[in-house]
């Protein structure tokens, strides 16, 4: 059996920017002293005159991008999720969100899989923060194919977009001719009738593996890749709730305010089904290998499987 192809979505981000840059002269990339990590140096090496290094000044970077976006330029601001969603929240809210400017945020190193960088750099709050900004689109792609498609869709969308990309390499699962990315439209990867797993980001592939493990126990789980947290695909969520009767959300984010909360909001409005949230349980991360952290927090395939089995047995 051939080895599964794995690519970090932060690498996909850098490559997608270059692809777009060749097609669109109005695309500029802003960086805050982390280009090597966010992979925007890939863009800088091809388009040095359209790459702006702002230094360790994320708030200023967002303000600069907001201003230049009013001239017709499409700026992509790039840094770690902790420094964009966290440190520059004020500027994203007031300088980008409030006037609804055409600024795109490429936030890398989201979630606990940042690994050894530790709790200060592991942002498990970004979905919650960005969801609260009116008009902000929030996307977390699951693999290389989806990440590159998301960057292209973000460029074409008129308005602010927040995209989270990961540090670790993840399996390519969307490399098929039928794949189509559309903002606000989830993708059913596996059908099932006993429950629905709704996941995003690097945990989509883990959820697919967990579903295979559940199938060996006679549990037929539907798996949905909900790459867009806002606007959420409400119709797909409602359909799954009605047809399977149970919803389990899986995300590399706090169980407070993220994908699980967005799904629960929709399901509770019509009292359709119980929602069980799997994610980071209101704790800070810590310094360790990404694989060790995912296992400790029950966010690898085995952990997701065990969590769902415990939930179903209650």
Buried (B, 14 or more C-beta within 10 A) or exposed (E): EEEEEEBBBBBBBBBBBBEBBEEEEEBBBBBBBBBEBBBBBBBBEEBEEBBBBBEEBBBBBBBBBBBBBEEEBBBBBBBBBBBBBBBBBEBBBBBBBBEBBBBBBBBBBBBBBBBEBBBEBBBBBBBBBBBEBEEBBBBBBBBBBBBBBBBBBBBEBEBBBBBBBBBBBBBBBBEEEEEEBEBBBBBBBBEBEBBBBBBBBBBBBBBBBBBBBBBEEEBBBBBBBBBBBBEBBBEBBBBBBEEBBBBBBBBBBBBBBBBBBBBBEBBEEEEBBBBBBBBBEEEEBBBBEBEBBBBBBBBBBBBBBBBBBEBBEE
